[in-house]
């Protein structure tokens, strides 16, 4: 995923499904080429590379 797309999603009121390693996440913050994400399936938080995030419909 590109940082511009993440910034667009964060400003939007629409829900966008975002994934990291096949797990749904919400993006909490971005800094440089990293994003702080929270995993929807538990309370885990992690800093991940922005390029490793992807949208659900990207490959459809």
C-alpha positions in Angstrom: 0.0 0.0 0.0 1.2 3.5 -0.6 1.2 6.3 2.1 -1.0 8.5 -0.1 -3.7 5.9 -0.1 -3.5 5.5 3.7 -3.8 9.3 4.2 -6.8 9.3 1.9 -8.4 6.4 3.9 -7.8 8.1 7.2 -9.5 11.3 6.0 -12.5 9.4 4.6 -15.6 8.5 6.6 -16.0 5.3 4.5 -14.9 2.0 6.0 -12.1 0.3 4.1 -11.0 -3.2 4.9 -7.2 -3.3 5.4 -5.1 -6.4 6.0 -1.7 -7.3 7.2 -0.6 -11.0 6.7 -4.2 -12.0 6.0 -5.4 -10.5 9.3 -7.8 -7.5 9.4 -6.3 -4.4 11.0 -7.2 -0.8 11.6 -4.5 1.9 11.0 -3.9 4.0 14.1 -1.0 6.2 13.0 1.5 6.5 10.2 5.1 7.7 10.5 7.6 7.7 7.7 7.3 4.2 6.0 5.7 2.6 9.1 2.1 2.3 10.3 0.9 1.5 13.8 -1.9 -1.0 13.4 -4.3 -2.7 15.7 -5.5 -6.2 14.9 -9.3 -6.5 14.8 -9.2 -10.2 16.0 -7.5 -9.4 19.3 -5.9 -6.5 21.2 -2.5 -6.7 19.6 -0.8 -3.6 18.2 2.2 -3.6 16.0 4.3 -1.2 13.9 4.5 -2.6 10.3 5.8 -1.4 7.0 3.2 0.5 5.0 4.1 -1.5 1.9 3.0 -4.7 3.7 -0.6 -3.5 4.2 -3.2 -4.2 1.5 -6.9 -3.7 0.8 -9.4 -6.5 0.6 -10.4 -5.8 -3.0 -6.9 -5.2 -4.3 -6.7 -8.7 -5.9 -10.4 -9.1 -6.9 
